[in-house]
Amino acid sequence: MAVLPMKRVMILGMKKDRKAILESLQRLQSVEIEKNPAVSADDPVFSCADTSEPRALFDKNATLASNALETLNKYSPEKTSLADSLNGRKVLSKNEYEANVSRRDAILETAKRINQLEKEIVDATAEIPRTETQIEALTPWTKMDLPLDFKGTKKSRAFIGSFPGPMDEATIVSTIEGADPDIAGLDVSVISSSDDITCVMIVCLKKDADAVEEALRRMNFARAPVSSAVPADEIKRLQAHANEERANIEKYKSQIAGYADSRKDLKFIIDYFTMRYEKYEILSKLTLSKRTFILKGWIPAGDTASLEKVMSRFEDCIVEFRDCSESDDSPVLLQNNGFSAPVEGVVENYSLPGRGEIDPTVPVSCFYYILFGMMLSDAGYGLIMALGCGILLSKYKQMEAGLKKSLTMFFYCGLGTMLSGVLFGSYFGDLPTVVAKTFFGIDFTIPCWINPLESPLQMLLLSFCIGIVHLFAGLALLLYTDIKNGKFADALYDVVFWYMLVGGLITYGITQPIVYGIVGLTAPVGNETSAQIGAIVACIGAIGIILTGGRESRNPVKRLLKGLYALYGVTNYLSDLLSYSRLLALGLATSVISQVFNQLASMTAVGTGFIGVILFIVIAVVGHSLNFAINALGAYVHSNRLTFVEFFGKFFNGGGRKFLPFSMNTKYIKVKEEI
């Protein structure tokens, strides 16, 4: 249970070495670099580098490679398995990394070629519907043996186009001649006609062309698509063009798939330019002189020796450390043992410890696994969870740290669930009892400490007892923090008095018939003397809270009123305690749903022979899988809730800033600094 001590670090080096030093720091992943104060443009000595242009280039190259990889995965999907996702990023040695860097230009050319082929596919794909639209427009003109752009002869004028809806030649002629009686020698040929459109060619004398055109305009005449070829020939050409584009698409796809061996190179180059982008972002934070640079930041105290060893490779490089002062906004890094470290993520989801606060990870882990286990409370489910997580953890050693912590947390949650299942006699609900009765005719009772279904009040009392211990542990941590920080009066006023009040009330309460009757006892847990002692201690605590609860006020009346309001906070303890009834509720939900599925399975198995056995297994597997998934999620959510609200509410404020070292925020590879 520790917040690692931090040290301030300052590195002074030669300007020519700054990029190499930053690359070493990036691989070391132990230094958080702060942005130095802005340097005035008029400063004669110091300046800051403007890295926006190279960062834009690196971002462009990373995006180019990402697009190429996405395209490659689309046309040649990568064969991945669960093992690939669990093995984590590929680890490269420094030599392997530098060998890949030397090929970056060639890899970029490959990425550009893949992107160009994708562009060709997009263009060809867009060309096909355009061509098909042209074919569709020319199809009604298939029978025409003249080009659609035919305008007529020396003495005639031709109009080639269409009318909406069906029309015959006589109607067209009469309508045109009716518009102008002087029109003569009109010839109309219907090329095709349907319910939607009538395609025609109209020929008239040149002297009548204007009159005919005006008449056609009034008839909603639309000119045919312009084409210098005979429609049937143009359709054949367009069909050939569409087929050619389809063939090109397949060819381009095949060419892209041929780059499948370049997938690893593309992944490397994406991460490479991502790292360079981050490095140049840090470069803009450095203070530069003509030949030197200054870098400032934070480092865990335990990593100072490693940093000094790495920096010793560079001549004329000076590294200085100093302890953090009260004014420093020091980042927070937690370090815990293997049992507690998995729940660091739970603590971080709430907040990291603030200044002067302790790391609550160890007590959180001790209670978290118990609370989770009581809510899921089935030995079979716990065995599956622990066994599954344990196998994955033992088989895949290189998995990412975050995933490893999560699986380890659920491994211990599985052990807690197994323990609760044994205590409460739940093994996939009452599956052993149902199997024994259904298939062997044996009445078998599962041994247990408490059966929640038969003794729910005892289970509720157990939940409240765990809640009391949980809440009092939170107060104990507040007591420890206050004493550690020298706040002895606060420890007395904010913890000891509350211990006296709440503890005294509990001592008095357990002597009352309503309490010991719940657990089936015929006599109280204490005697009259213990009840009186509890009442006296509670009264002393209450008086202390009233007198000190408003101690920040100088006005005695306000102080007294605030003290009375603080005493009213005892109701919060009651509501907090009632929150632990969810241990009973979720545990019962798991057991009841399990037994319902077991009963359904047994009903199908009675008198149906071998088929009944199969049905029993199918229903049991499906039902318990659903129950396990739903209630495991509920146990996770409500364990967090009890931790964040009830437990942290007693002692933990948070507000710490997470330690974010300059590192390789990569997706596919990781390179370790060789120390």
N, C-alpha and C positions, 0 to 999 in steps of 0.2 A: 504494500500500500504506500505508493510514493509518487510525489511529483518531482521529477528529476530536476536537480539544480541546474540553472542555466548560467552561462558566462557570456559576457560581451567579448566579441572578437574583432580585431582590426588587422587587416592584411595590407601591408605596404609593399608593392612590387613594381617591377619595371613595366613600362607601358607595352613593350614588345612581347611580354609574357602573359598579358592579361587574358587573352583568349584561351591559351593552354591551361592557365590556372583555373579559369572558370569551368573548363571541361573536366578537370580533375575534381573540382568541388561538386559538379553535377553528378559525377559517378560516385563520389563519396557519400552524398546525400545526408550530410550531417550539419550543414550550415544554413541558417535562414538569413538571407541578405536583406538589409533594409535600404530603402532609398535615401541617399544622402541629401542633406538640405540643398535647396536650389542654389546654384552658383550664379552670381550676377554676370551679365554679359560684359560688364566693364572690368571684371576681375582680371588683373594682369597676370595671375599665376595659374589659377584653376579654371576648369571648364567641364562641361558635360557633353558626352557624345550624342549626336542625333542619329539614332539607328532605325528610324522609321522606314527609310528606303530599303535597306537589306531585309528588314522584317517583312515588309510587303512582298518582296521577292520570295522569301522562304515560305510564307503563307501560300503564295501562288503555286509554288512547286509542290508543297504538301497537298494542296487541293487537287492539282493535276494528277498526282500519283494516286490519291484517294479515288478520284473519278475513274482512273484506269483500272484500279483494283475492283471497284464496284462493277464496272463493265465486264471484266474478266470473270467475276463470280456469277454474273448473269448468264453468260453464254457457256461457261465451263465451271459449274458449281464445285466448290471445294468440298471434298469428302471429309467431314468432321464427325467426331464422336464425343461422347461425354468425357472421355479421357483427355481429349484435346482442350476442352474448356477447364478441366480440373488441373491440368499440368501447368497452367499459367503461362507467362510470357517466356519466350526462348531466351536463354542466357548466353550471351556472347562474351568471349574473352576480348581483351583489349586488342590483340592482334587480329582476331576475326573481324572486329568492328572496323579497324583501320583498313583491312583488305576490302571490305564492302564499300567503305567511303571512297576508295580509289576508283571504284566503278560507278560512281553516282551519275556521271554524265551519260554513260551508256544506258543506265537504268532509266534515266529521264527520257532519253530518246525512245526507249521501248514504251514508256507511258504515253508519250506524245503520239506514237504510232497507233497504239490501242485506241486512244481518244479520237484520232482521225478516222479510224475504221468505224468507230461508233457513230461519228458524224455522217459518214457515208451511208451507214445503215439507216439513220434517221432521215437523211435526204431521200434515199431510195424508197423508204416506207411512206414518206409524204408524197412522192411522185406517183406511186401506184394509184391511190384514190383520185388524184387529179387526172390521170390518164383514163381511168374507168369512167370518170364523169364526162370526159370528152367523147368516149365511145358511146356512152348512153345518149349524149346529145346528137350524135351522128346516126344512131341506129334507125330512126324513122326515115332517113334519107338513103337507105341502102339501095333502093331500086333506081335511084337517079344516076344517069350516066354522064352527067356534066359536073364540073367543079362547082362548089357552092358559091364561089366568088364570081361566077359568070354574070356579066353585066349586059349582055346583048350583042347585036351585030351592028353593022354600019347604019342601018335604017330602023333598027328596033331597040327596045329597052326591056330587059328582063328583071323581074322582081322575084327573088327566091326567099321564101319565108314560111310563116305558119300563122294560123288563126286559132284562137282558143275554142275548144269544143269541136263537134263534128259539123262539117259543111260539105255540100256537093258543088260541082262545077257550075251548074245552072244558077244556083243561089249566088255564087260569087260573081258571075257575069252580070246578072240582073242588078245586083247591089251596086256594082261599080258603074255600069251604064246608067243606072238610075240617078247616080250622083252627078253625072254630066252627060247629057244626051249626045254631045258632039263626039264622044269617044267611039271609035270604030275599029274593026280588025283586032279585037281583043281575043287572046288565046289563053285558056286556063287549063293547067294539067295538075291533077291531084296525085301527089307522089305517095302519100299514105294518109290514113284517117283513123282516128280512134275517138273514144268518148272524151278525151282530154285535149286533143290537138289534131289539127289538119295541116299537113305539109303540102305546099303548092309551089308551082312555078308559073308566073303570069308574064306573058309577053304582049307588048303593045308597040304601036308606032312611036317613034321618038317624039313626034309633035304632041302626042297625048301623054307623055311620061309624067309631066307635072300634075295633070288632072288625075291620072290613075294613082299616083303616089298620095295625093290628098285624100282620095277616096279610101285607099288602103289604111291610111292613118286613122280615119274615123272608124274603121272596122277592127281596130286593135291588131293590126298586122305587125308581126315581129320578124325581123330579118333572121335568116339562118346563120348558124355559126360560120365564120369566115374560114374557108379552106380552099387551097389552090389545087387540091387533088380530088379525084372522084371519091365520094363518100365510102364506097365499099373498099377501095384501095387504102384510104386513110384509116379505116377501122382495122384492116389487117396490119398496117404499120404500127398503130397504137397498141394493138394486142401483142405484137412482137416486142414492142418497147416495154410493156408491163411485164411480160415474161422474162425479159432480159434483166429488169430491175429485181424481180424475185430471185433470179439466179444469182445476181450480184449480192443480194442480202445474205443468201446462204453461203456464198463464197467469203464474204466479209466475216460472218459468224465463225466459219471454219478457221479463218486466219487468226481471229482473236483467240479462239480456243487453243490454237497452236502456241500461244504464249503462256500456257498453264505453268510451265517450269519457271516462269519469271515471277510467280506469285510471291515467293519469299523475298525476292529483291524489291518488289513494290512495297511490301510491308516494311522492309527495312528503310526504304527511302522516305516513306511517310513519317516514320518515327525520327529519322535523321533530321529532316527539315523541321519537324516539330521541336526537337531539342535545340536546333540552331536558332529557331525563332525565340525560344525561351532564354537562350544564352545571350542573344543580342538585346533582349528586353532587359536583362540584368546589366548588360554593358551600359545601358542608358542611365543606370542608377549609380555608376561609379563616378568618383571625383578624379579628374585627370589633370595632370600638369604636362609639361612638355615631354618628359621622359618617364614619369611614374604615374601610378594610380593608387587610390585609397578605397578599400572595401571594408564596410562595417556590417556587423550582424550579430546573431546569437548562435551558440553551440552548446549542446549538453556537456556538462563538466566532464563526464566520462569519456568524451570523444576528442578531447583536446590533444591527447598524445597522437592519435591517428592523423589529425589534421597537421600537426607539426611534422610528422614523418612524410606526409605527402608533399607539403610545401618545401621540405628540405631538398627536393629535386631541382628547385629553381634557385639559381644564384641571385644574390641581392634581394631576397624576399624576406620580409620581416613579419612575424606573427606575434601579436600581443593579446593577452587575455586579462580581463578584470571581472570582479564580481558585479552582479547587477545591483543597481541602487533602487531606492524606493520610487524614484521618478521614472525608471525604465518600464516600458510596456512589454514586460518579458512574456514570451510565449510559454505555453504549457505543454509538457510531454509527460505522459504517464508511463510508469513501469511497474509491472506486477508479476506475480508468479504464474505458472501455467494453469493453475486452477482458477484464478481470478481474472487474468488478462482477457479471456474471451468476452467478458461483459463490459470491457472498456467502451465498446461501441454503444452500449445502453447508456452509460454515463455521458458520453459525448453527445448522444441524441438529445439529452436534456441540457447540459452545459458542462464545460470543463471548470475545474475548481478556480475560484477567484483568488485574489491576493490574501494570504493568511489562512486559506481554507485547506483542509486535508483532502487527500484523494480517497473518495468513498468506495472505490472499486471492490476492495476485499469484503467489507460487510455487505455490499450489494450482492456480490456473487453468492455469499453464504445463504442469504435469504432467497435470492432469485431462483436458485435451483429447487429449493424446498417449495416455494410458492407455485412455481410452474408444475412441479410434480404433483402437488395436492389438487391442482385444478384439472390436470389430465388424468391422474390417479388410476392408471391401469398398467399392470405389470407387463402385459403383452405389448401394448403400445410403446411403453418405455423400452422394452427389449428391442423392438424394431428400430426405434429412433437411435438408441445407443449403438446397436450393432451396425446399422447402416452408416452412421457418421464415423464410427471407429474404423470400419473397413476403408472408407474413402480417405480418411486421414492417414492411415498406415500405407495405403497403396500409392497415393499421389503426394510425394514429398515436396514437389516444386510448385504447389498451388499458391495463388496469391494470398498475401497476409490477411486481407480482409475476409476472404472466403474461408480461410483456415480458422480464423477466430470464430466465425459464425458456426461452422460445423463443430468446433470444439465446445462452444456454448451449448449447442443442442445435444451433444454427446452427454454432457453433465446433466442437462435437463432430462435426458432419457433415463439416466441413473436415478435421478430424483423421482421420476415417474414410476420406475420399477419399485423403488422403496415404498412409495405410497400405495401402489397396487398390492404389494404383499401385505401391508398393514391393514388395508381395507378389503382384502379378499377379492380383488377384481383381476381376472385373467381373461382378457377379451370379454369383459362383462362376466357372466356366469357360464361361459362356454364349456368349461370342464364338466359342470353339473348337467348341462343340457345334453352334451355328447354321451355322458355316462347313462343318463336316463333314456335317451332316444334310441341309442344303438345297442346298449348292453343291459337295459332294464335295471340299472343300479342307482340307488339313491345316494348321491355323493354331495356332501356339504363342504364348501371351501373354507378352510380355517382362516380366521382373521382376528384382528384386534378390535376394530370397530366396523360394523356393517352400516354404511351411511343410509341405506334404504330402510333398515329396521330401527336404527337409532339416530335419526337426524338431529335430535336435540343435543346428543353427546358430540356429534360431529360439529354442530354449530358452536358448542362451547369450546371445542378444540381449536376451531378457526379463530375464535375470539382470543384464546390464550396465545396463539401464534401472533395475532395482531398486537396484543399487548407487548409481547417480547420485541416485536419489530419496531413499534413506536418508542418503547423505552430505549432500544438500541440507538435510535436516531437522537434521542435526548442525550444519551451517553456520549455520542460523537460531538454534539454541541458542547457538552461539558469539557471534553478533552480539548476541543479547539479553543475555547475561551481560556482554559488554564495554560495551554501552550502559548497563547498570545498575551499572557499576563493579565487577562481580564477576569480577575478573581471575583469581583463583585457581580459582574454579569453572570458568571457561572452559578453563583448563589441565587441571584434573583430570577434568572431565566430558566434554570434547570432544577436546582435543588428544591426550590419551593414547589415547582410543578411535580417533581417526583413525590414530594410529601402529599400534595393534594390528591393527585391521581392514584398514587399507591395506597394512601390512606382510605380513599373511597372504595378501592378494590378490596382491601382487607376487610373493611366493614361489610361490603356487599356479599362476600362469600360466606358470611355467617348467617345470611338471611335464608329463610325456607324456600323462597322462590328460586334461589340459585342452586342450593344443594338438592332440591327436588328434581331439577332438570336432569341431573346425572344419576338419578335413581337412588340417592343416599337417604337414609332415614335419620341421619344426624348431621349437624352443620360441620363445615370444614374446620371452623375455629370454635372458640367459646366466647362467653360474654366479655371476658377480659380483652381478648384480641379485638373484638368489635369496638370496645371502648378506646383501646390504643389507636386503632385505625381512625376512629372519628376524631380523636385529639390531634393526631398527626395531620389529618386532612384540614382541620381548622387552623392549625399553625401555618400550613402551606397557603391556605386561602388568605389569611391575614397578611402574610408576607407578600403575596401577589398584589393585594390591594394597596399596600404601603409602597411598593417599589415599581408597580406596573407603569406608572406615569412619572417616573423619576426625572425624565428629561424636562418636565415643566417646573418652573420656579414658583408659580402660583399654587399654594397648598390646596385650594379648592379644585383647580383643574387637575392637580396631581391625584387627588382622591377620586375624582370622577373617572379619570383615565385608568386608575387602578381597578375600580369596579368594572369598567368595560373589559379590562384585561382578564379579570376573573370570569367574565362571561365566556371567555374563550374555552372554558372547560367543556362547553357544549361541542366544540370542534373535536375534542377527543372522543366524545360519544359518536359523532358522525364518522370520524376516522375509523373507530372500532367497528362500527356497523358495516363499513366498506369491506371488511374481511369476511363477511358472510358470503361473498362471491366465491370463496374457497369451497364452501359447501355447495353453492348453486352449480358451479361448473363441474365439480366432481360428480354431483348427482346427475347432471345432464349427460356426462360421458357414460355413467353406469346404466342409466335408464335406456338411452338409445342403443347401447350395446345389447342389453337384454331384449329389447324389442326385435332387433335383427336376429338374435339367436332364436327367439320364439318363432319368428316367421320361417327361419330355416328349418326348425324342427317340425313345423306343421307340414312342410312339403316332403319331409323324409319318411313320415309315418306310413307304413304299408306300401311303399312304392319301390322297394328293393334297391338295386344298384343305381337306377336313375335317381331315386330319392337322395342317395349319398352324393351324387354329382350336383344335384340341385342345392343340397344343403351347403356344400363347399362353395358353390358360386354365389349364393345369397350371402353367406357369411363373409366371404372375401370382399365382395362389393360393398356390403353394408358397413363392415368395419373399416374399410378404406375411406369411405365417406365420413364416418364418425371420427376417425383419427385425424383426417385433414381439417375438418371444421373445428373440432375441439382443441387441436394443437394450436391453431391460429388464435382461438379464443384465449387459451392459456397464455400465449405470448403477449397478446394485447393487454390482458388484465394484470399480468405480472409487471409489465411496464407501468401500468396505471398506478398500482399500489406502490411501486418504487418512486415514481415521479411525484405523486400527490401526497400520499401519507408519509412515506419515509423521508424523502428529501425536504418535505415541508417543515420538518422539525429542526433541521440544522444546516441545510445546504442552499446557498444562494447562487453559486456559479458565477459566470461572467468572464471566465478565463478565455484567452485567445489561443487557438491551436497552433502548435509548432509546425510550420510549413517550410521544411528545408528545400533549398535549391536542389532539385532532383530531376530525374528523367520521367516526366509524365507521359510515358509512352504507352502504346496499345499492344504492340506485338513483340518488342524486344526489351531486354534490360542488360546493361553492361555494368559490371562491378569494378570499382577501382581496386587495382592490385596493390595492396599495402605490404 
